[in-house]
Amino acid sequence: MQILSFPEEVTPFDLRVQVRQLQEEAWPSRPGKVAPPEAPAHDPALQPLSIVLVGDGVVLAALDILSKEIVHAGRCFAAGGLSTVVTRREARGRGHGRRLVAAAREMMIARKLDLGLFTCDSSLQAFYESAGWRVLPESVLIGGTPQDPFPSDQPGFDKVTMADFFSPEGRQAETTFRDSRIGLYPGQIDKLW
C-alpha cells in the first residue's frame, strides 16, 4: 500500500474515477447530478490536493486538503482543512482512514501551513483525535461567503470543529480560536470544507 498525493487537476484519471465512485457511495448526488470524474470536485482557488491510499491499484481511502488564507482576531493565517474523507466500504475497520488522515496532517505541516481546521460529525471526533487532531470546544466555522454565511452550528447539524496548530504564529494564536466563531469563507462550491 502507498499514499499518493496530487493537485486535484492532475490526479491520474483511473484514481479520480475510483475516488469519485467512493464519494458518490458515501454522499450520493441527486439523480441526474452526478459529476463526471474529470470535473473538479472543489474550487480551484482552494488549491485542492488529493491524497489517496492505494493497494494493488485500488483506492482504499481518499481525502482532499483545501487551503486558503483566513483572517482571525485581526491576523492572517495560512489554513488548511480536510474534505471528502472516505474509505472504501469493504476496507473499513483496518486503519486505512486513520493512516490517511494522519498523513494529511503531516502534509499540512510540510506545506508550512499555520494551522489546520475542519468540521466533522460529532460521532467522528474520536476517530480524528486518534489521528492527531484536537477538538476546538465551542468553536464554530463559518463557511460560505461573508454575504451568504454557512455556519457549522446551524440547526440540524451535529458538528465539532477539529484543529491543530503547526507554525509558531499558529500556536501563539491558538487561544483566540477557542470558543469563537471562525470566518473560514471558502466560497459557494466548498461551503464548509
VOGU-3710 file (C-alpha; in Angstrom, 3 decimals, decimal comma):
1> mqilsfpeev> 0,000/0,000/0,000  1,140/3,514/-0,690  -0,076/7,048/-0,103  -0,054/9,230/-3,196  -0,840/12,940/-3,487  -1,604/15,093/-6,499  -3,046/18,517/-7,158  -6,677/17,662/-7,910  -6,485/18,710/-11,546  -3,601/16,313/-12,344
11> tpfdlrvqvr> -4,746/13,280/-10,361  -4,481/10,269/-12,711  -7,826/9,571/-14,343  -8,143/5,972/-13,086  -7,668/7,153/-9,500  -10,127/10,043/-9,993  -12,758/7,607/-11,245  -12,339/5,416/-8,167  -12,347/8,376/-5,771  -15,498/9,801/-7,372
21> qlqeeawpsr> -17,184/6,381/-7,018  -16,281/6,254/-3,307  -17,551/9,798/-2,780  -20,764/9,010/-4,633  -21,233/5,920/-2,456  -20,744/7,986/0,726  -22,647/11,124/-0,342  -24,976/10,299/-3,236  -25,723/13,098/-5,685  -29,240/13,993/-6,652
31> pgkvappeap> -30,476/11,943/-9,622  -29,035/13,334/-12,845  -26,484/15,491/-10,983  -23,525/13,071/-10,829  -20,426/14,967/-11,954  -18,052/13,281/-14,396  -14,677/12,233/-12,934  -12,810/14,883/-14,904  -14,897/17,677/-13,367  -13,259/19,390/-10,385
41> ahdpalqpls> -14,797/18,459/-7,041  -13,513/21,615/-5,335  -12,999/25,294/-6,014  -9,553/25,575/-7,672  -8,922/28,737/-5,603  -8,646/26,436/-2,546  -5,628/24,633/-4,065  -7,158/21,155/-3,675  -4,605/18,437/-3,004  -5,979/14,917/-3,472
51> ivlvgdgvvl> -4,490/12,212/-1,256  -5,202/8,535/-1,824  -4,207/5,301/-0,136  -3,779/2,716/-2,888  -3,237/-1,033/-2,632  -2,823/-3,148/-5,791  -4,254/-0,332/-7,936  -7,368/0,015/-5,763  -8,122/3,246/-3,885  -8,793/2,150/-0,305
61> aaldilskei> -9,220/5,637/1,183  -9,150/9,189/-0,114  -9,376/12,767/1,077  -8,608/16,266/-0,095  -6,717/19,061/1,612  -8,105/22,514/0,859  -6,089/25,631/1,716  -6,593/29,363/1,910  -5,617/32,402/3,902  -8,022/33,315/6,666
71> vhagrcfaag> -8,238/36,351/8,913  -8,960/35,720/12,574  -8,625/38,096/15,523  -7,081/40,661/13,172  -4,305/38,366/11,912  -3,779/36,409/8,678  -3,105/32,680/8,779  -2,372/30,056/6,132  -5,051/27,473/6,902  -5,841/24,070/5,520
81> glstvvtrre> -8,637/21,640/6,115  -9,703/18,103/5,347  -12,527/17,499/2,917  -14,306/14,464/1,470  -12,605/11,912/3,741  -13,819/8,487/2,634  -12,796/4,836/2,988  -13,901/2,049/0,683  -16,773/0,268/2,429  -15,233/-3,210/2,270
91> argrghgrrl> -11,873/-1,874/3,553  -13,217/-0,124/6,661  -12,058/-1,029/10,134  -8,462/-1,682/9,082  -6,953/1,717/9,951  -6,743/2,979/6,354  -8,702/6,168/7,020  -6,749/6,944/10,190  -3,461/6,409/8,344  -4,532/8,766/5,564
101> vaaaremmia> -5,861/11,466/7,943  -2,597/11,368/9,938  -0,573/11,599/6,702  -2,651/14,597/5,594  -1,850/16,345/8,880  1,871/15,782/8,235  1,475/17,110/4,679  -0,115/20,294/6,030  2,880/20,758/8,300  5,249/20,168/5,356
111> rkldlglftc> 3,322/22,729/3,291  4,131/25,307/6,009  0,513/25,984/6,923  -0,073/27,839/10,174  -2,985/25,626/11,174  -5,480/23,012/10,108  -9,212/23,468/10,719  -12,243/21,469/9,664  -15,554/20,194/10,954  -16,749/16,650/11,311
121> dsslqafyes> -19,831/14,920/12,626  -19,548/14,765/16,409  -19,629/10,956/16,205  -16,273/11,074/14,341  -14,441/13,225/16,893  -12,594/10,278/18,486  -11,525/8,999/15,050  -9,885/12,327/14,147  -8,357/12,655/17,611  -6,750/9,237/17,128
131> agwrvlpesv> -5,030/10,638/14,020  -3,521/13,634/15,854  -6,275/16,255/15,606  -7,813/18,069/18,591  -11,321/19,359/19,155  -11,775/23,125/19,480  -14,590/23,213/22,038  -17,427/25,614/21,376  -15,760/26,872/18,174  -17,822/27,331/15,030
141> liggtpqdpf> -16,541/27,511/11,458  -18,373/29,989/9,270  -18,361/28,718/5,709  -19,914/30,031/2,536  -19,153/33,694/1,936  -19,453/36,816/4,106  -22,584/37,721/2,093  -24,053/34,205/2,376  -22,585/32,582/5,517  -22,872/28,849/6,194
151> psdqpgfdkv> -22,134/28,222/9,908  -21,276/24,809/11,301  -23,710/25,305/14,207  -26,812/25,752/12,084  -29,962/23,807/13,025  -29,805/20,158/12,051  -26,006/19,998/12,107  -24,189/17,968/14,730  -20,646/19,151/14,047  -17,497/19,694/16,056
161> tmadffspeg> -14,524/21,757/14,955  -11,214/19,938/14,790  -7,856/21,709/14,613  -4,126/21,619/15,056  -1,686/24,492/15,183  1,546/23,983/13,258  3,593/27,184/12,992  4,868/29,314/15,875  2,369/32,004/14,802  -0,458/29,484/14,762
171> rqaettfrds> 0,450/28,046/18,161  0,707/31,548/19,629  -2,822/32,361/18,409  -4,417/29,060/19,456  -6,343/30,543/22,377  -8,031/33,076/20,067  -9,565/30,185/18,104  -11,137/28,536/21,149  -14,761/29,355/21,946  -15,020/31,544/18,864
181> riglypgqid> -16,697/31,939/15,508  -14,052/31,493/12,833  -14,598/33,084/9,423  -13,401/30,413/7,010  -15,426/31,569/3,978  -14,270/29,003/1,395  -16,979/30,087/-1,080  -20,108/28,570/-2,589  -18,638/25,342/-4,009  -16,970/24,128/-0,819
191> klw> -19,341/25,795/1,593  -17,757/24,172/4,614  -14,671/22,144/3,993
//
